[in-house]
């Protein structure tokens, strides 16, 4: 593969040369009015956080250091006119957001250039207690907290790569007063076994309401274990215009994954066996079969809305957020995924495959195969599967009074989904190409409403129903409320959510024709009732959570990787707590999750999972160099953890081995020097020191052994 370090160096030089020194500054409606009335407020109208007078966008509190303003030519600045963003948001120097997939709403987030989670380079460990992972960077993973797992049924084969893929619901859009770029590179392990992470983001505003951005992420592991190499690429290109009356969001996404599949170790004993001096010597079940998965995804979304005010709009109204209005919108989404799985028939040997009761020793077993069946071709496999979605929806959003009223918006819409499912014919086309296609159509109605009571409460409700078609009868109802109280202006937040859903099983859970697995099922609809309650006190870094779920007709994969439907009720209860104790510069961050499943053969979860981070944070030089020094640890109790099936690309519920009761600890030093973040990490520093020596999160898939990692992240902006 092309060395990512060379690419990183070249891009750094090019982007640094292209960035302009200054762009524009924005100001809110109130500031503009004051300026129009003849008040001398300076270039930025005295925006909070941006300073006053002619200081403008060079305010060090915005994103960093003061720039050189001697060559700045004063010119008229246009305000940001948008019904999405109020004065508080517009006062920010830079911010980002994602779009709601169904409704004309955005989710606003600040740009993260801090040290807070920079050390956690495996992104799925940044939320809660993280994911259970196969081991290497860019490989499959699944959330430990069952309630964090995505439940929609579109192309389930790529679900295990959710942490790395660019999707409609996570593509970022930006608004920046100055162009912003960030480049990140991380590397670990020896050259032969290297893990690499390269990331590039560039965003720039064309005018105060219009912006574009490009984000590219590449992750790869050469593989510390045999036949483990994985390459993962994600590209997203976004364009946004958030005007006073017209808004449009457009994004293109491209995802690519190439993963060699080793099938996991032949036995857990191999990880603790000292005869294997290097991880590459540990025997794997599919290494000699040369099994490999290739995933491709292309997606495009276009979402636009036009506002029709119901009140007179004056020249002083830079936003319709405070006026009655009707918004008419349309969304087009195109999404295509493909997966090709290949392998060759081969066997493996388990040195501890059979226990001899007479001698009290384990004996060698030869000629073992990973798959039981070879339906189409007895010597090699080439399973090609693809899925395409074309979705159109039209919606109306009514704003009765203003966007922050007790009833802020009332939404309604209608949409149609056109699905095309393709797989190879069980003939000569299986090797040479040629596909069977199955087209399914569904149309749906959806609606919602929401509002707020000043700063004390937010509420919302939404529903979606499929009257007919492929998913006819599917229904979901979702309601949420957030209450806030204040003690000396410090918030206490209590939120709750209730969800009821009836959903059809995934197409591929009912229809599959491949070399190793075949089934044609007719399942009933799944039913899920979910209750969530969360309490947080941000000022003291405290968070408490409770989830209760009841499922019926749940579809899952059993110990032989076959699809099953459990007709009885299954309940799951989860309790979550997080508390960061801070004493001077010391941080003691604790996250704990307790899960209780009524049937672990259907929903296997560890009873206890934990993540902790102990570190000391301090200034080496005030406002110049800040350092973190400490360690992170992960742990879960022993249970029958799921394993992973490469041909199906799914986690299945095995009952043969137990996994857990092993702490996995990383030691790190991270620092921020002006606009640059630096990371030094010794991953799995405790290997061989304590525990049972079997470091697994997924059954038969060991985590990485001890290795050193370094990284750098550099932001460019004026």
Secondary structure, 3 states (H helix, E strand, C coil): CCCHHHHHHHHHHHHHHHCCCCCCCCCCHHHHHHHHCCCCCCCCCCCCCCCCCCCHHHCCCCCCCCCCCCCCCCCCCCCCCCCCCCHHHHCCCEEEEEECCCCCCEEEEECCCCCCCCCCCCHHHCCCCCEEECCCCCCCEEECCHHHCCCCCCCHHHHHHCCCCCCCCCCCEEEECCCEEEEEEEEECCHHHCEEEEEEEEEEEEECCEEEEEEEEEEEECCCCCCCCEEEEEEEEEEEEECCCEEEEEEEEEEEEEEECCCCECCCHHHHCCCCCCHHHCCECCHHHCCEEEEEEEEEEEEEEEEEECCCCCCCCCCCCCCCEEEEEEEEEEEEEEEEEEEECCCEEEEEEEEECCCCEEEEEEEECCCCCCCCCCCEEEEEEEEEEEEEEEEEEEECCCCCCCCCEEEEEEEEEEEEEEEECCCCHHHHCCEEEEEEEEEEEEEEEEEEECCCEEEEEEEEEEEEECCCCCEEEEEEEEEEEEECCEEEEEEEEEEEEEECCCHHHHEEECCCCEEECCCCCEEEEEEEEEEEEHHHCEEEEEEEEEEECEEEECCCCCEEEECCCEEEEEEEEEEEEEECCEEEEEEEEEEEECCCCCCCCCCEEEEEEEEEEEEEECCCEEEEEEEEEEEECCECCCEEECCCCEEECCCCCCECCCCEEEEEEEEEECCEEEEEEEECCCCCCCCCCCCEEECCEECCCCEEEEEEEEEEEC
